[in-house]
Amino acid sequence: MRPRLAPPALAVCALLAADALGQNSLTIAQAVEEALQNYPSIRVTQEQMNAAAAGIRLAQTAYLPRVDGIAQVNRATRNTFYGLLLPQSVIPGVDGVPANNFGSVWDSGAGVLVTWEPFDFGLRAANVAAATAERERARAAVNRTEFDVAVATADVFLTVVAAQQTEEAARVVVESWQTLLRIIHARVAAELRPGADEARVQAELAQAQIQLAQAGQAVALARAALAQFVGDSQAQLNPVADRLVGEQPAEVAERPENVPFDFAAHPAALEENAAIAQAQSQLQALERTYKPQFVVQGLAAARGTAMLTDGARLGGVNGLAPTVENYSLGLTVTFPAMDRFALREREAMQKANIRSGQAQVQTIARELEAQFNQAVASLNGARRIAQSTPIAVSSARAALQQASARYQSGLAPIDDVAQAQRLLAQAQINDALARLSVWRDRLQVETARGNIQPFLAEASQ
């Protein structure tokens, strides 16, 4: 086990203090889980998937017959004349004999029209298939959004841990300079050392305190970013990082010997493939649109009026109830002959969209493969760095001890102690961040592969 910045006892005390303050101790896996439950963008895509599922049911309703019913009662004049009126929706048609007076009568009517398309050359099935493909695309979008949120949350969690380690190292440096200042102050007071040494240490202490404040600022910013994902106040977050700062993840070898890479399983590739499948389904529906439409219609209707054929009117309640019935059953065939030109261009647009999506899949494949290779190379380099940083810490600690001993013996100036102290602080920070870099690069490897669950399971042990 490599040397840690804080002893285990201090870590335990920190956890107990965090519990006392009401903070939530979170592992990286727990942070990701809370983000998946709380982050709004996931709910957005989930509702879009629900809307797409409703679209399937809407497309299936096209198989049902259409039933229209109507009932009407009115009192109106019956003035009419011979002649032509172009189609419009304002002036009503009137049945009766030519007349021009303002006498009115009661009229009534009721009827039911049933319309059904017995066969459609596969159009309704194609529309249902297109709606199903839209739902699958929405589901793929949900999975991709969840994956993006999980990756972002894990990355921010590592950023918080890195900021905390930097802050802890800066705090240790401040405490070291404070201890050295007390020693030198006593020696300056006893006139064993010049006052310039005390001033130098005070300057170094002030610089260390500035670095500690900057590190605390970085911790607060990182916590705020993490709180955005998990939905808690940043004051209530307490990332648990013992595993992350204490050990390296398991070895990951170079591709393709032990880590096969398959871009097709990545959520981004799955979403793009789902979009292509949706476009292909829509194209199939378009191809079945240019066809004759066969509609079977059944009608039952009745009308009543108080107007006689000779122009006389019946009084009282005559005409309020339908008294004359009609029924009909027929087949109507329509064919949109001129729609072919517009449909041809719409099909061309859809085919272009499909080709564009296929090219996008190839682009995603190359980008993911490059990202994977870069992540593996970075991971291997981070491992080698993490193997060297403990040696640097040990050497810097020994150099500080020697410089302090030489200074106390009067054989070295205070500058040697200051330089050795800065080297030790930097070495400790580099050692902690080197291990986190290994974990971060491991996260990037799993991100490129499209599944970070192995990383989360290992990091949360």
C-alpha positions in Angstrom: 0.0 0.0 0.0 1.4 3.4 -1.0 1.6 6.2 1.6 -1.6 8.2 2.1 -2.0 11.9 2.8 -4.3 11.2 5.7 -4.0 8.3 8.2 -6.9 5.8 8.4 -7.8 7.1 11.8 -8.2 10.6 10.4 -10.3 9.3 7.5 -12.6 7.5 10.0 -12.9 10.7 12.1 -13.8 12.6 8.9 -16.6 10.2 8.0 -18.0 10.4 11.6 -17.9 14.2 11.4 -19.6 14.1 8.0 -22.4 11.9 9.5 -22.8 14.3 12.4 -23.2 17.2 10.0 -25.9 15.3 8.1 -23.8 14.8 5.0 -24.5 11.9 2.6 -21.6 9.5 2.2 -21.5 8.6 -1.5 -19.5 6.1 -3.4 -19.1 6.7 -7.0 -21.7 4.1 -7.9 -24.2 5.6 -5.5 -23.6 9.0 -7.0 -24.3 7.7 -10.5 -27.4 5.9 -9.3 -28.8 9.0 -7.8 -28.0 11.0 -10.9 -29.9 8.5 -13.0 -32.9 8.9 -10.8 -32.9 12.6 -10.4 -31.4 14.3 -13.5 -34.1 16.1 -15.5 -32.8 15.3 -19.0 -33.4 11.6 -18.4 -37.1 12.2 -17.5 -37.3 14.3 -20.7 -36.2 11.4 -22.9 -38.4 8.9 -20.9 -41.5 11.0 -21.6 -40.5 11.2 -25.3 -40.4 7.4 -25.3 -43.9 7.3 -23.7 -45.1 9.7 -26.4 -43.7 7.4 -29.0 -45.4 4.4 -27.4 -48.7 6.3 -27.6 -47.9 6.9 -31.3 -47.9 3.2 -31.9 -51.4 2.9 -30.4 -52.5 5.8 -32.5 -51.3 4.2 -35.7 -53.1 1.0 -34.8 -56.4 2.8 -34.5 -56.3 3.2 -38.3 -57.5 -0.5 -38.5 -60.8 0.5 -36.8 -63.8 1.6 -38.8 -64.8 5.3 -38.5 -68.3 6.0 -37.1 -69.7 9.5 -37.4 -73.1 10.4 -35.9 -75.1 13.6 -36.2 -78.4 14.9 -34.8 -79.8 18.4 -35.6 -82.9 20.5 -35.0 -83.4 23.9 -36.5 -86.0 26.4 -37.4 -85.3 28.2 -40.6 -86.8 29.6 -43.8 -87.0 27.5 -46.9 -86.4 30.0 -49.7 -84.6 28.5 -52.6 -84.0 29.1 -56.3 -82.4 27.4 -59.3 -78.8 28.1 -60.2 -75.1 27.3 -59.4 -73.2 27.9 -56.3 -69.5 27.1 -56.1 -68.3 24.9 -53.3 -68.0 26.8 -50.0 -68.8 26.4 -46.3 -70.9 29.5 -45.6 -74.2 29.5 -47.6 -76.3 26.4 -46.8 -78.1 24.4 -49.4 -81.9 24.5 -49.0 -84.5 21.9 -50.2 -87.9 23.2 -51.3 -89.8 25.0 -54.1 -88.5 28.3 -55.4 -89.9 31.0 -53.0 -89.0 34.2 -51.3 -90.7 34.8 -48.0 -89.7 34.7 -44.3 -91.9 32.0 -43.1 -90.0 29.4 -41.1 -90.6 25.8 -40.2 -89.1 23.1 -37.9 -86.5 20.8 -39.5 -84.7 17.8 -37.9 -82.2 15.2 -39.0 -80.2 12.3 -37.6 -77.8 9.8 -39.1 -74.9 7.5 -38.7 -72.1 6.9 -41.2 -69.7 4.0 -40.9 -66.6 4.1 -43.0 -64.0 1.3 -43.2 -61.1 0.5 -45.4 -61.1 -3.3 -46.0 -57.6 -3.4 -47.5 -54.8 -0.8 -47.9 -51.9 -2.6 -49.6 -49.9 -2.7 -46.4 -50.0 1.1 -45.6 -51.4 0.8 -42.1 -49.0 -2.0 -41.2 -46.1 0.2 -42.5 -47.4 3.1 -40.4 -47.5 0.9 -37.3 -44.0 -0.3 -38.1 -42.8 3.3 -38.4 -44.3 4.2 -35.1 -42.7 1.2 -33.5 -39.3 2.2 -34.9 -39.9 5.7 -33.5 -40.4 4.1 -30.0 -37.2 2.1 -30.4 -35.3 5.2 -31.3 -36.8 7.0 -28.3 -35.7 4.0 -26.1 -32.2 4.2 -27.5 -32.2 7.9 -26.8 -33.1 7.2 -23.2 -30.2 4.7 -22.9 -27.8 7.1 -24.5 -28.9 9.9 -22.2 -28.6 7.7 -19.1 -25.1 6.7 -20.3 -24.0 10.3 -20.8 -25.3 11.3 -17.4 -23.6 8.3 -15.7 -20.3 9.2 -17.4 -20.5 12.9 -16.5 -21.4 12.1 -12.9 -18.5 9.6 -12.5 -16.1 12.2 -14.1 -17.3 15.0 -11.8 -17.0 12.6 -8.8 -13.4 12.0 -9.7 -12.9 15.7 -10.1 -14.2 16.3 -6.5 -11.9 13.6 -5.2 -8.9 15.1 -7.0 -9.8 18.6 -5.6 -10.1 17.2 -2.1 -6.7 15.5 -2.3 -5.1 18.7 -3.5 -6.8 20.6 -0.7 -5.6 18.0 1.9 -2.0 18.2 0.5 -2.2 22.0 0.7 -3.4 21.8 4.3 -0.5 19.6 5.2 1.9 22.1 3.7 0.4 24.9 5.6 0.7 23.0 8.9 4.3 22.2 8.1 5.1 25.8 7.4 3.3 26.8 10.6 5.4 24.3 12.6 8.6 25.5 11.0 7.6 29.2 11.7 7.2 28.5 15.4 10.6 26.8 15.5 12.4 29.6 13.6 10.5 32.3 15.6 11.9 30.9 18.8 15.4 30.8 17.4 15.2 34.3 16.0 13.9 35.5 19.4 17.0 33.7 21.0 19.2 35.5 18.3 20.3 32.1 17.0 18.9 32.8 13.5 18.6 36.1 11.5 15.2 37.8 11.3 15.3 37.3 7.5 14.7 33.6 7.9 11.5 34.2 9.8 10.3 36.6 7.1 11.1 34.1 4.4 9.1 31.4 6.2 6.2 33.8 6.7 6.2 34.5 3.0 6.2 30.8 2.2 3.4 30.3 4.7 1.3 33.0 3.1 1.8 31.4 -0.3 0.8 28.0 1.1 -2.3 29.6 2.6 -3.2 31.1 -0.8 -2.8 27.7 -2.4 -5.0 26.1 0.3 -7.7 28.7 -0.4 -7.5 28.1 -4.1 -7.8 24.3 -3.5 -10.8 24.9 -1.3 -12.4 27.0 -4.1 -11.8 24.1 -6.5 -13.4 21.7 -4.1 -16.5 23.9 -3.7 -16.9 24.2 -7.5 -16.5 20.5 -8.0 -19.1 19.8 -5.3 -21.5 22.2 -6.9 -21.1 20.3 -10.2 -21.7 17.0 -8.5 -24.7 18.3 -6.7 -26.2 19.3 -10.0 -26.3 15.7 -11.0 -27.2 13.9 -7.8 -29.8 16.5 -6.8 -28.5 17.1 -3.3 -27.1 20.3 -1.7 -23.4 20.4 -2.1 -23.1 20.9 1.7 -24.7 17.4 2.1 -22.3 15.6 -0.2 -19.4 13.5 1.2 -17.7 11.5 -1.5 -16.1 8.3 -0.3 -12.8 8.0 -2.0 -10.8 5.4 0.0 -10.7 3.0 -2.9 -9.9 5.6 -5.5 -6.9 7.2 -3.7 -5.5 4.0 -2.2 -5.3 1.5 -5.1 -5.1 1.3 -8.8 -7.8 -0.4 -10.9 -7.2 -3.8 -12.5 -4.9 -4.1 -15.5 -6.3 -3.4 -18.9 -4.2 -4.7 -21.7 -3.9 -3.3 -25.2 -6.6 -4.1 -27.8 -7.3 -6.5 -29.3 -5.7 -9.3 -27.3 -7.7 -9.1 -24.1 -10.1 -6.1 -24.5 -12.2 -6.6 -27.7 -13.7 -3.4 -28.9 -17.2 -3.4 -30.4 -18.6 0.0 -31.3 -22.0 -1.4 -32.3 -22.8 -2.0 -28.6 -22.2 1.7 -27.7 -25.3 3.7 -26.8 -24.4 6.4 -29.3 -24.2 3.8 -32.1 -27.4 2.1 -31.0 -29.2 5.4 -31.1 -28.0 6.2 -34.6 -28.9 2.7 -35.9 -32.3 3.1 -34.4 -32.7 6.4 -36.2 -31.7 4.7 -39.5 -34.3 2.0 -38.8 -36.9 4.6 -38.2 -36.1 6.4 -41.5 -36.3 3.1 -43.4 -39.7 2.3 -41.8 -40.9 5.8 -42.8 -39.7 5.2 -46.4 -41.6 1.9 -46.6 -44.7 3.7 -45.5 -44.2 6.4 -48.1 -43.8 3.8 -50.8 -47.2 2.4 -49.9 -48.9 5.8 -50.0 -49.3 6.0 -53.8 -52.2 3.6 -54.2 -56.0 3.5 -54.8 -58.0 3.8 -51.6 -61.0 1.5 -51.2 -63.6 2.6 -48.7 -66.8 0.7 -47.7 -69.5 3.1 -46.4 -72.8 2.4 -44.7 -75.3 5.1 -44.0 -78.5 5.3 -42.0 -80.3 8.7 -41.8 -83.7 10.3 -41.3 -85.0 13.8 -41.7 -88.1 15.6 -40.7 -89.6 18.9 -42.0 -92.8 21.0 -41.6 -92.5 22.2 -45.3 -94.8 20.5 -47.9 -93.9 20.1 -51.5 -96.3 22.7 -52.6 -94.8 25.3 -50.3 -97.3 25.0 -47.5 -96.2 24.8 -43.9 -97.4 22.6 -41.1 -97.7 24.2 -37.7 -97.1 23.0 -34.2 -94.2 20.6 -33.5 -94.2 19.1 -37.0 -90.7 18.7 -38.3 -89.1 18.4 -34.8 -88.7 14.6 -35.2 -87.3 12.8 -38.3 -90.1 11.1 -40.2 -88.4 10.1 -43.5 -85.7 7.4 -43.4 -82.9 6.5 -45.8 -80.1 4.0 -45.8 -77.3 3.2 -48.2 -74.3 0.9 -48.6 -71.6 1.5 -51.1 -67.9 1.3 -52.1 -65.9 4.4 -52.9 -62.5 4.2 -54.7 -60.2 7.2 -54.9 -56.8 7.5 -56.4 -54.4 10.5 -55.9 -52.9 10.4 -59.4 -51.0 13.7 -59.2 -49.5 12.9 -55.7 -46.8 10.8 -57.4 -44.6 13.8 -58.1 -44.6 15.0 -54.5 -44.2 11.5 -53.1 -41.2 10.8 -55.4 -39.4 13.8 -53.9 -40.3 12.9 -50.4 -38.9 9.4 -51.0 -35.7 10.9 -52.3 -35.4 13.1 -49.2 -35.9 10.0 -47.0 -33.3 8.0 -48.8 -30.9 10.8 -48.4 -31.5 10.9 -44.7 -30.9 7.1 -44.5 -27.6 7.5 -46.3 -26.6 10.4 -44.1 -27.4 8.2 -41.0 -25.3 5.4 -42.3 -22.4 7.7 -42.9 -22.9 9.1 -39.3 -22.6 5.5 -38.0 -19.3 5.1 -39.7 -18.1 8.4 -38.3 -19.2 7.3 -34.8 -17.3 4.0 -35.2 -14.1 5.8 -36.1 -14.4 8.3 -33.3 -15.1 5.7 -30.7 -12.2 3.5 -31.9 -9.9 6.5 -31.8 -11.2 7.4 -28.3 -10.7 3.8 -27.1 -7.1 3.6 -28.4 -6.3 7.0 -26.9 -7.8 6.0 -23.6 -5.9 2.7 -23.5 -2.6 4.5 -24.3 -3.3 7.2 -21.7 -4.1 4.5 -19.1 -0.9 2.6 -19.7 1.0 5.9 -19.4 -0.8 6.8 -16.2 0.0 3.4 -14.7 3.7 4.0 -15.3 3.5 7.4 -13.7 1.6 6.1 -10.7 4.4 3.5 -10.2 7.0 6.3 -10.0 5.3 8.9 -7.9 5.7 7.1 -4.5 9.5 7.1 -5.2 9.3 10.8 -5.7 7.4 11.3 -2.4 9.9 9.2 -0.5 12.9 11.0 -2.0 11.3 14.4 -1.4 10.6 13.5 2.2 14.2 12.4 2.7 15.5 15.6 1.1 13.4 17.7 3.4 14.7 15.9 6.4 18.2 16.4 5.3 17.7 20.0 4.5 16.1 20.6 7.9 18.9 18.9 9.6 21.5 20.9 7.7 19.6 24.1 8.4 19.4 23.4 12.1 23.2 22.7 12.1 23.8 26.0 10.4 25.2 24.3 7.2 22.4 25.3 4.8 20.3 28.4 4.3 16.5 28.6 4.8 16.1 28.6 1.0 17.1 24.9 0.9 14.4 24.0 3.4 11.8 26.0 1.5 12.7 24.4 -1.8 12.6 20.9 -0.2 9.3 21.6 1.4 7.8 22.7 -2.0 9.1 19.6 -3.7 7.6 17.4 -1.1 4.2 19.1 -1.3 4.2 18.8 -5.1 5.3 15.2 -4.9 2.4 14.3 -2.5 -0.1 16.0 -4.8 1.3 14.3 -7.9 1.2 10.9 -6.1 -2.5 11.3 -5.1 -3.5 12.6 -8.5 -1.5 9.9 -10.4 -3.7 7.2 -8.9 -6.8 9.2 -9.7 -5.5 9.6 -13.2 -5.4 5.9 -13.6 -9.0 5.6 -12.5 -10.1 8.5 -14.8 -8.3 6.9 -17.8 -10.0 3.6 -16.9 -13.3 5.4 -16.9 -12.5 6.8 -20.4 -11.7 3.2 -21.6 -15.1 1.9 -20.4 -16.8 5.1 -21.8 -15.4 4.3 -25.3 -16.6 0.8 -25.0 -20.1 2.0 -24.0 -20.5 0.4 -20.5 -19.1 1.9 -17.3 -20.7 -0.6 -15.0 -17.5 -2.7 -14.6 -15.6 0.5 -13.6 -18.3 1.5 -11.1 -18.3 -1.9 -9.5 -14.5 -1.9 -9.1 -14.3 1.7 -7.9 -17.0 1.2 -5.3 -15.5 -2.0 -3.7 
